[in-house]
Amino acid sequence: MNVKNRIESIRKKVDRSLDRWLPSEKIRPAALHRAMRYSVFSGGKRLRPVLTLAAAEACGGNPEHALPPACSVECIHTYSLIHDDLPCMDDDDLRRGRPTSHKVFGEGIAVLAGDALLTIAFEILAKTKATTRYTLQDFFLELTSASGSLHLIGGQVADIEAENRPSTHEDLLFIHRGKTAAMISSSLRLGAMTANALPKEVRALGKFGESLGLAFQIVDDILDVTQSTETLGKSAGKDLAAGKITYPAILGLEKSRKEAARLTKTARKALEPLGGKAAFLHALADQMLERQC
């Protein structure tokens, strides 16, 4: 299996759908639509939509049916990055190797571009086809739960509150289960739901996503202190400078690497109910862990 080729194929499919569903830059207010597209099409990995389509396929579904939720989670992810980079939060000037949204369009337009992406995510999600097990309401409840105050936004609040304060491993887990793992887990669950998957399959993919999301975040934290700004495409070492709570700061680099490997193993074990159908998901988990090398 050529994992990179499959990822690239899915990325292109997702990008075509996003291009079709996002308003054109020629439509008023043009500045807002330019800002939305600037951040969405800035060269992101598309990890979450890749996982959504991979989960649909692993559960025997048609990946085409998973495109609306896949694009929805990418819009929400991008809005969260725009807002994270604002001066009132992480105050970052670089994202994916390019100036951040507020540096290009100003803070006001950046805030509104994020708001618009959050809103259009649910407009796109409404295009999802219900199945015999899962109604459109189920899809909406899944995504609103993952992206709301109990998870994505709540994790960001906890991250802000933890800056320059004594923190524990439990504090770190709360932040990253909310900020990272919940949306990755939801991406997988949504894909499975489009395939009318059995509840036990949806649960298995959710568990896979939670462990995978935490492993992914640990590797991100490791890269922040071991790689250059040019390699990362964002400001290296900024978390440490800002007094952020990270895995290397709490556990140290070597223990962080071991924890990422342990969580990846846990994630892979969660896929056992899917058997050989989950081969691509296993390969994705391994590739994400290898980013720290």
C-alpha positions in Angstrom: 0.0 0.0 0.0 1.4 3.4 -1.0 0.0 5.5 1.9 1.3 8.8 0.5 -0.4 8.3 -2.8 -3.7 7.4 -1.2 -3.5 10.4 1.1 -2.8 12.6 -1.8 -5.7 11.2 -3.8 -8.1 11.8 -0.9 -6.7 15.3 -0.4 -7.4 16.2 -4.0 -11.0 14.9 -3.7 -11.6 16.9 -0.5 -10.1 20.0 -2.0 -12.4 19.8 -5.1 -15.4 19.5 -2.8 -14.3 22.4 -0.6 -13.7 24.5 -3.7 -17.2 23.7 -4.9 -18.9 24.4 -1.5 -17.0 27.5 -0.3 -18.2 30.9 -1.7 -16.1 32.3 -4.6 -13.8 35.1 -4.0 -15.8 37.1 -6.5 -18.9 37.1 -4.3 -19.4 40.0 -1.9 -18.1 40.4 0.7 -15.0 39.5 -1.4 -12.5 40.2 1.4 -14.2 37.7 3.7 -14.4 35.0 1.1 -10.7 35.5 0.1 -9.8 35.2 3.8 -11.8 31.9 4.2 -10.2 30.4 1.1 -6.7 31.7 2.0 -6.7 29.6 5.2 -8.6 26.6 3.9 -6.3 26.2 0.8 -3.0 26.9 2.6 -1.6 23.5 2.2 -2.9 21.7 5.3 -2.4 17.9 5.8 -6.2 17.3 5.6 -5.7 14.6 8.3 -9.2 14.8 9.6 -11.0 14.5 6.3 -8.6 11.7 5.2 -9.6 9.8 8.4 -13.3 10.4 7.7 -13.1 8.9 4.2 -10.9 6.1 5.4 -13.3 5.2 8.2 -16.2 5.1 5.7 -14.3 2.8 3.5 -13.2 0.5 6.4 -16.9 0.1 7.3 -17.9 -0.9 3.8 -19.3 2.4 2.8 -18.9 4.7 -0.2 -16.3 7.3 0.6 -18.1 9.8 -1.7 -20.9 9.8 0.9 -18.4 10.9 3.5 -17.3 14.0 1.7 -19.8 16.4 3.4 -18.7 15.6 7.0 -15.1 15.4 5.8 -15.3 18.9 4.5 -17.2 20.0 7.6 -14.5 18.9 10.0 -11.8 20.6 7.8 -13.7 23.9 7.9 -14.0 23.6 11.7 -10.3 22.7 12.1 -9.3 25.7 9.9 -11.6 28.1 11.8 -10.0 27.0 15.1 -6.5 27.6 13.6 -7.4 31.1 12.5 -8.7 31.9 16.0 -5.8 30.2 17.7 -3.3 32.4 15.8 -5.0 35.7 16.8 -3.1 38.2 19.0 -5.6 37.6 21.8 -4.7 33.9 21.9 -1.4 32.4 20.6 -0.4 35.5 18.7 1.3 33.7 15.9 2.6 35.2 12.6 3.1 32.0 10.6 0.9 29.0 9.8 1.7 26.3 7.2 4.6 28.3 6.0 2.6 31.4 5.2 1.6 34.6 7.2 -1.4 33.9 9.4 -4.8 35.2 8.4 -4.8 38.2 10.7 -1.4 39.3 9.4 -2.8 39.3 5.8 -6.4 40.5 6.3 -6.4 42.2 9.7 -7.8 40.9 12.9 -11.4 41.8 12.2 -11.7 39.9 8.9 -9.7 37.0 10.4 -12.2 36.7 13.3 -15.1 36.8 10.9 -13.5 34.4 8.4 -13.2 31.9 11.3 -16.8 32.5 12.3 -17.9 32.0 8.7 -16.0 28.7 8.4 -17.6 27.4 11.6 -21.1 28.4 10.2 -20.6 26.9 6.7 -19.3 23.7 8.2 -22.8 22.9 9.3 -24.3 24.0 6.0 -22.0 21.5 4.3 -22.8 18.8 6.9 -26.5 19.2 6.0 -25.7 17.7 2.6 -24.9 14.3 4.3 -27.2 11.5 3.4 -29.0 9.8 6.4 -28.7 6.0 6.7 -31.0 3.5 8.3 -29.1 3.7 11.6 -28.1 7.4 11.6 -30.3 10.4 11.0 -29.1 13.8 10.0 -29.7 14.9 13.6 -27.2 12.2 14.7 -24.5 13.7 12.4 -25.2 17.2 13.7 -25.1 16.1 17.4 -21.8 14.3 16.8 -20.0 17.3 15.3 -21.5 19.9 17.6 -20.4 17.9 20.7 -16.9 17.5 19.4 -16.5 21.2 18.4 -18.2 22.8 21.4 -17.4 24.0 24.9 -17.0 20.4 26.3 -14.2 19.5 23.8 -12.6 21.7 21.1 -13.4 25.1 22.6 -13.2 23.9 26.1 -9.7 22.5 25.4 -8.6 25.9 24.0 -9.9 27.7 27.2 -8.0 25.2 29.4 -4.9 25.8 27.3 -5.1 29.5 27.8 -5.7 29.1 31.6 -2.7 26.8 31.9 -0.2 29.3 30.5 2.7 30.1 33.0 1.0 28.1 35.8 2.0 24.9 37.5 0.2 22.1 35.7 -0.1 18.3 35.8 -0.3 15.4 33.3 -4.0 15.3 34.0 -4.3 19.0 33.0 -2.4 18.2 29.8 -4.7 15.3 29.0 -7.8 17.5 29.5 -6.5 20.1 27.1 -5.5 17.7 24.3 -8.4 15.4 24.6 -10.5 18.5 23.9 -8.3 20.5 21.4 -7.1 17.6 19.3 -8.4 14.1 20.1 -12.1 14.9 20.2 -12.2 16.2 16.6 -10.0 13.4 15.3 -12.3 10.9 17.0 -15.4 12.6 15.6 -13.9 12.7 12.1 -13.7 8.9 12.2 -17.1 8.3 13.8 -18.7 10.6 11.2 -17.1 8.6 8.4 -18.3 5.3 9.9 -21.8 6.7 10.3 -22.1 7.6 6.6 -21.4 3.9 6.0 -24.3 2.8 8.3 -21.7 1.1 10.5 -22.6 -1.0 13.4 -22.5 0.8 16.7 -19.6 -1.3 17.9 -17.6 -0.2 14.8 -18.4 3.4 15.5 -17.2 3.0 19.1 -14.0 1.2 18.0 -13.2 4.0 15.6 -13.9 6.6 18.2 -11.5 4.9 20.6 -8.9 4.6 17.8 -9.3 8.3 17.2 -8.9 9.3 20.8 -5.6 7.5 21.3 -4.4 8.5 17.8 -5.3 12.2 18.5 -3.3 12.2 21.7 -0.3 10.5 20.0 -0.5 13.1 17.2 -0.4 15.9 19.7 2.5 14.5 21.6 4.5 14.3 18.3 3.5 17.9 17.5 4.8 18.9 20.9 8.1 17.1 20.3 8.5 18.6 16.9 7.9 22.1 18.3 11.1 21.8 20.4 13.2 19.6 18.0 12.5 21.1 14.5 13.1 24.5 12.9 10.5 27.1 11.9 11.3 26.3 8.2 10.6 22.6 8.7 7.4 23.1 10.7 5.9 25.9 8.7 5.0 27.6 11.9 7.0 29.3 14.7 9.2 26.7 16.4 9.7 26.9 20.2 6.8 29.2 20.6 4.9 27.0 23.1 7.9 26.9 25.4 8.4 30.7 25.1 4.7 31.3 25.9 4.7 29.1 28.9 2.4 26.6 27.3 1.8 23.2 28.9 3.3 20.5 26.6 4.2 16.9 26.8 8.0 17.5 26.7 7.6 20.1 29.4 5.7 17.6 31.7 7.3 14.3 30.7 10.5 15.2 29.0 11.4 14.2 25.4 12.2 10.5 25.9 9.2 9.7 27.9 7.0 11.7 25.5 8.3 9.6 22.6 7.5 6.4 24.6 4.0 7.7 25.4 3.3 8.5 21.7 4.4 5.0 20.8 2.2 3.5 23.6 -0.8 5.5 22.5 -0.3 4.5 18.8 -0.2 0.8 19.9 -3.5 1.4 21.9 -5.0 3.0 18.9 -4.1 0.1 16.6 -5.6 -2.4 19.1 -8.9 -0.5 19.1 -9.2 -1.3 15.4 -9.4 -5.1 16.0 -13.2 -5.3 15.5 -12.6 -4.1 11.9 -10.0 -6.7 11.0 -8.2 -6.4 7.7 -10.6 -3.6 6.5 -8.7 -1.2 8.7 -5.3 -1.7 7.0 -5.1 1.9 5.7 -6.0 3.3 9.2 -3.2 1.2 10.7 -0.8 2.6 8.1 -1.9 6.2 8.8 -1.3 5.7 12.6 2.2 4.5 11.9 3.0 7.4 9.6 1.8 9.9 12.1 4.1 8.4 14.8 7.0 8.5 12.4 6.8 12.3 12.0 9.0 12.6 15.1 12.0 10.9 13.5 
